[in-house]
């Protein structure tokens, strides 16, 4: 089973990618500033504009999944 971390997974392209990966059998950590608990993957809240938020997301994925096979960066910054 593949393990993926997808940023920007709360909406748009990130959400679509997270849904596709999950549909294809991957475990997905769906990272967003405002994650959707009803969305694809396992929701995780993080502010990726900070190094602390990035570290928390990676640490959560490693703890939950025991490793990562893919990281998909889709978070947008305004």
Backbone bond lengths (Angstrom), bond angles and torsions (degrees), N, CA, C in turn:
res aa  C-N    CA-C-N  psi(-1)  N-CA   C-N-CA  omega(-1)  CA-C   N-CA-C  phi
1 X - - - 1.454 - - 1.527 108.52 -
2 X 1.314 115.78 130.29 1.458 121.69 177.58 1.526 110.17 -76.73
3 X 1.330 115.35 151.96 1.462 121.99 179.42 1.522 107.64 -127.46
4 X 1.349 115.96 125.75 1.463 119.88 -174.96 1.518 111.71 -133.16
5 X 1.320 114.64 147.64 1.458 123.19 171.89 1.522 105.70 -112.77
6 X 1.334 117.01 121.70 1.464 121.84 179.81 1.518 108.15 -118.55
7 X 1.340 116.55 121.34 1.459 120.00 177.04 1.525 108.97 -91.74
8 X 1.321 116.19 156.51 1.460 120.51 -177.29 1.515 111.93 67.26
9 X 1.335 116.13 28.35 1.464 121.38 -173.55 1.524 113.59 -81.57
10 X 1.319 118.04 1.96 1.458 120.73 -179.65 1.516 113.91 -78.48
11 X 1.338 116.31 -19.88 1.467 119.22 -178.56 1.528 109.67 -163.69
12 X 1.314 114.65 171.36 1.459 121.63 172.47 1.517 115.65 60.60
13 X 1.335 114.86 -142.04 1.460 121.24 -176.21 1.525 111.49 -62.35
14 X 1.328 117.16 -41.03 1.463 120.00 179.33 1.519 112.04 -59.27
15 X 1.319 116.48 -42.53 1.472 120.88 178.96 1.527 110.48 -65.05
16 X 1.332 116.74 -42.45 1.464 120.74 -179.96 1.531 111.13 -64.09
17 X 1.321 116.83 -41.11 1.464 120.14 178.74 1.527 110.28 -66.12
18 X 1.331 117.23 -43.98 1.464 120.68 178.22 1.527 110.65 -59.35
19 X 1.331 116.77 -42.22 1.464 121.15 179.76 1.529 110.76 -64.11
20 X 1.326 116.75 -42.42 1.465 120.04 -179.18 1.530 111.30 -66.15
21 X 1.328 115.90 -44.49 1.462 119.24 178.48 1.527 110.89 -60.46
22 X 1.326 116.30 -43.34 1.464 120.34 179.09 1.529 110.60 -64.23
23 X 1.319 116.83 -42.56 1.465 121.49 179.15 1.537 110.82 -61.80
24 X 1.346 115.65 -32.28 1.464 120.54 179.45 1.531 112.67 -84.60
25 X 1.341 116.97 5.01 1.453 121.19 172.94 1.514 116.51 101.25
26 X 1.321 117.94 4.14 1.465 120.51 -179.84 1.523 111.06 -81.01
27 X 1.321 115.19 152.11 1.468 120.63 166.99 1.515 105.40 -87.13
28 X 1.328 116.80 131.13 1.462 121.62 -173.17 1.522 110.32 -126.04
29 X 1.342 116.02 128.64 1.453 121.09 168.45 1.521 105.51 -95.39
30 X 1.333 116.21 111.42 1.466 123.27 -175.40 1.528 108.88 -93.27
31 X 1.325 116.21 98.18 1.462 122.16 -173.68 1.523 110.41 -94.62
32 X 1.335 115.84 132.96 1.457 120.69 177.70 1.528 108.24 -159.83
33 X 1.316 115.73 158.49 1.464 120.56 175.88 1.524 110.12 -64.97
34 X 1.338 115.70 -35.27 1.464 122.38 175.89 1.536 107.87 -130.99
35 X 1.334 117.27 79.55 1.464 119.69 -176.39 1.521 112.17 -66.46
36 X 1.319 114.79 149.25 1.463 121.92 179.11 1.529 108.32 -98.17
37 X 1.338 117.76 110.76 1.465 119.57 -178.77 1.524 113.57 -61.75
38 X 1.333 117.66 -20.59 1.463 120.09 178.87 1.527 111.62 -94.18
39 X 1.317 117.18 0.86 1.463 121.30 -179.16 1.518 111.98 -81.88
40 X 1.326 115.73 -176.93 1.465 120.10 -179.65 1.523 111.75 -71.66
41 X 1.317 115.49 153.97 1.455 121.02 175.69 1.516 113.39 75.54
42 X 1.317 114.78 -174.63 1.464 122.04 177.08 1.521 107.51 -93.66
43 X 1.338 118.13 115.27 1.468 120.05 -175.98 1.525 112.16 -67.74
44 X 1.345 114.70 142.21 1.460 120.48 176.49 1.521 107.86 -144.99
45 X 1.325 116.04 126.07 1.465 121.26 -179.25 1.521 110.43 -90.04
46 X 1.336 115.96 127.05 1.463 120.28 176.72 1.520 109.21 -156.77
47 X 1.326 115.45 143.77 1.465 122.13 173.88 1.522 106.93 -93.20
48 X 1.323 116.49 101.10 1.456 121.20 -175.08 1.521 113.18 -79.40
49 X 1.323 117.09 3.60 1.461 120.59 173.01 1.529 110.33 -80.24
50 X 1.333 116.68 -4.94 1.466 121.02 179.75 1.528 109.92 -120.06
51 X 1.318 115.78 151.08 1.468 119.17 176.81 1.526 110.59 -65.93
52 X 1.336 116.75 -31.92 1.463 120.27 178.40 1.526 111.20 -64.15
53 X 1.336 116.63 -41.43 1.456 120.78 178.56 1.518 112.14 -64.20
54 X 1.330 116.18 -40.75 1.462 120.38 177.49 1.523 110.86 -63.97
55 X 1.310 116.56 -45.29 1.462 121.00 179.99 1.533 110.57 -62.45
56 X 1.337 117.06 -42.24 1.466 120.92 -179.91 1.527 111.06 -61.73
57 X 1.337 117.25 -41.01 1.464 120.96 -179.69 1.527 110.92 -64.94
58 X 1.319 116.91 -46.93 1.467 120.36 179.74 1.526 110.39 -64.56
59 X 1.323 116.66 -44.90 1.470 119.87 178.94 1.526 111.41 -59.50
60 X 1.344 116.90 -40.80 1.467 120.67 179.46 1.524 110.77 -63.70
61 X 1.321 116.86 -43.28 1.465 120.16 179.60 1.526 110.83 -63.62
62 X 1.320 116.92 -44.22 1.466 120.11 179.94 1.522 111.32 -64.22
63 X 1.332 116.56 -39.10 1.465 120.46 179.58 1.525 111.33 -68.74
64 X 1.334 116.86 -45.01 1.473 120.31 -176.39 1.524 112.70 -73.90
65 X 1.344 116.10 -38.57 1.462 120.09 -171.06 1.525 113.68 -106.72
66 X 1.333 117.63 -13.29 1.454 120.01 -178.30 1.518 113.92 77.07
67 X 1.319 117.22 11.31 1.466 122.42 179.75 1.507 109.98 154.39
68 X 1.320 115.87 176.07 1.467 121.76 178.29 1.521 109.53 -135.40
69 X 1.324 115.92 140.98 1.457 121.88 174.21 1.521 111.58 -105.73
70 X 1.337 116.59 -21.92 1.467 120.00 -178.20 1.519 110.47 -152.77
71 X 1.328 114.78 144.57 1.463 122.42 171.07 1.519 106.01 -125.42
72 X 1.341 115.98 125.36 1.464 121.27 -178.75 1.523 108.08 -116.23
73 X 1.345 117.74 104.42 1.465 120.97 -178.08 1.529 111.75 -85.08
74 X 1.326 116.79 105.82 1.467 121.59 179.06 1.521 112.75 -124.04
75 X 1.324 117.59 5.14 1.466 119.95 -179.32 1.523 109.36 -69.06
76 X 1.326 115.40 135.61 1.456 120.44 176.97 1.518 110.48 -102.26
77 X 1.315 116.02 150.55 1.464 121.33 177.84 1.507 108.34 -121.87
78 X 1.336 115.57 137.38 1.463 119.91 179.82 1.497 109.86 -120.17
